[in-house]
Amino acid sequence: MTRPITAGVDGSEESLAGLAWAAREAVRRGLPLRVVHAWRFQPHDAIDAGEDTQAQWVHDGLAEVARGVAERHPGLEVTTDVVEGPPAETLIAAASGSEMLVLGSRGHGRVVGFLLGSVGQQVIAGATRPVVRVRAGDEPSGEAAGREIVVGQQGDPEDSAAALGFAFETAAARGATLRAVRAWTLPPLFAYSPASLKLLDEAGGLEPYEKQALGEALGPWRERFPDVPVVEHVEMGSGGQVLLSVSGRAQLMVVGRRVHRTAVGARIGSVAHGMLHLADCPVAVVPHD
């Protein structure tokens, strides 16, 4: 079964930028595009329109948006769905049957970031498929030749396999170079065990060990995608800092995320959180177990 690329649309400038990005990606990958709007009837004193009338307005508006996309991309299969229900739950459900879910994002900074968090962060934390965040003002020129797909790699190979797979697939579809970034910091001395010290000694030190770990994680994907040029980037620093330092050369930033559940709900990791709020380019957050 072919899974579509799904774009969540609410009529805002941000969501329409996300829809445009999703349409271009669907064309590149040869996939259908699904446009979803989460809707709830909201009576207004100033608007004399019942539930059926408002629902028709929503359907008509979404159909008009889809027609515009189809006109820009002849041959692209475009479907629309108006789903009645809470936005976060609706979009999480839509993502489950999709290749990826694409959402608009309002802007930069901590305060604006919390606005994203009201729905977008819930979706990112709960979705079982990749979620891509696109800012208003995103343009196709950002995908020009020479700009890279940047992906963060950390931990053991299986910890970042999903993010690496998504990044390699995207780079292959775009004919782009992939930059794989592994950041490292000095662990406290008490964190070393005899086994870890032996591995470090065999590798020749901390930085060679990190380079070796990155190479091992990339190995299976380089074999699967031999035509994708790869730059291996190992740098000392926090994951967020190092990724942000190379985001200016990226047409897409790809990060993995493991859900952290707390008493106040699901949270995404600090690296994914930082990239969503601070990176200028579109950001793909890929879940892993």
HELIX and SHEET records of a PDB file:
HELIX    1   1 GLU A   13  ARG A   29  1                                  17    
HELIX    2   2 GLU A   51  ARG A   72  1                                  22    
HELIX    3   3 PRO A   87  SER A   96  1                                  10    
HELIX    4   4 ARG A  110  LEU A  116  1                                   7    
HELIX    5   5 GLY A  117  GLN A  121  3                                   5    
HELIX    6   6 GLN A  122  GLY A  126  1                                   5    
HELIX    7   7 PRO A  140  GLU A  143  5                                   4    
HELIX    8   8 PRO A  157  SER A  160  5                                   4    
HELIX    9   9 ALA A  161  ARG A  174  1                                  14    
HELIX   10  10 LEU A  189  ALA A  191  5                                   3    
HELIX   11  11 PRO A  194  ALA A  203  1                                  10    
HELIX   12  12 LEU A  206  ARG A  224  1                                  19    
HELIX   13  13 GLY A  239  VAL A  246  1                                   8    
HELIX   14  14 SER A  247  ARG A  249  5                                   3    
HELIX   15  15 SER A  270  LEU A  278  1                                   9    
SHEET    1   A10 VAL A  78  GLU A  84  0                                        
SHEET    2   A10 LEU A  33  TRP A  39  1                                        
SHEET    3   A10 ILE A   5  GLY A   8  1                                        
SHEET    4   A10 MET A 100  SER A 105  1                                        
SHEET    5   A10 VAL A 131  ARG A 135  1                                        
SHEET    6   A10 VAL A 283  PRO A 287 -1                                        
SHEET    7   A10 ALA A 250  ARG A 257  1                                        
SHEET    8   A10 GLU A 148  GLY A 152  1                                        
SHEET    9   A10 LEU A 178  TRP A 184  1                                        
SHEET   10   A10 VAL A 230  MET A 236  1                                        
SHEET    1   B 2 HIS A 260  THR A 262  0                                        
SHEET    2   B 2 GLY A 265  ARG A 267 -1                                        
END                                                                             
